[in-house]
Amino acid sequence: MPQGEHIELHRKRYGRQLDHEERTRKKEARSVKKRATMAQRTLGIKGKMLAKERAKEKAVMKKTIAMHEERDKKHKADDGNKGAALPAYLLERDQVDRAKVLSNTIKQKRKEKAGKWEVPLPKVRPVAEDEMFKVLRTGKRKKKEWKRMVTKVTFVPPGFTRKPPKYERFIRPTGLRMSKAHVTHPELKATFQLAIIGVKKNPNGQAYTGLGVITKGTIIEVNVSELGLVTPGGKVVWGKYAQVTNNPENDGCINAVLLV
């Protein structure tokens, strides 16, 4: 059993407290007042930081709501002849001006854009450089310290060729390289073992993304051709993004949730 899952295991065996849902609901209801009180009482630099954080949250929330609102606004088109009578063959026609006339493909793109930042794990613990890399001493007297060994799981493309050991700065151990991931489809409620195409974004920085380091919260691209997903145009979807939800270096496998 992976470390840190004893709480989940206990819940599966014995369940929660009888009043757990009620207590959680009340706690959530009180949190608004608690937050408001904190905002009123916090002064100085902490108050400014709190206000700035809240303003960012509101901006993101407004942007997401605006993106997701796909209202089909219909209104009568203004034709200049308000008083003039219409011919009989035009009486049954409503001249409707649609504010949003979008094809299925464009709608799909807008939905993807709206849900771009909506991931299962929006916040993850940052990984320190000391934890990510191990310093390797080289040279005759082991005084050179420019080499680093990656201590996390990495993805290396199939046709990858290593540099000569003398010039290789970042060493990615073969035992920590993975090419498959257990991806769960949130709507189908099923898990599939899919091949990894690449690492799209590591939340710890661009350097780790370039190295192909996979930690908790990393966005990876997986090959979903065998799932039979198709676009509105009828084309088969080849690759889709998924977010890693576990610590692969502890569990020995990559668990991810498909971003649909």
Buried (B, 14 or more C-beta within 10 A) or exposed (E): EEEEEEEEEEEEEEEEEEEEEEEEEEEEEEEEEEEEEEEEEBEEEEBEEBEEEEEEEEEEEEEBEEBEEEEEEEEEEEEEEEEEEEEEEEEEEEEEEEEEEEEEEEEBEBBEEBBEEEBBEEEBEEBEEEEBBEEBEEEEEEEEEEBBEBBBBBBBEEEEEEEEEEEEEBBBEEEBBBEBBBBBBEEEEEBBEBBBBEBBBBBBBEEBBEBBBBBBBBBBBBBBBEBEBEEEEEEEEEBBBBBBBBBBBEBEBBBBBBBB
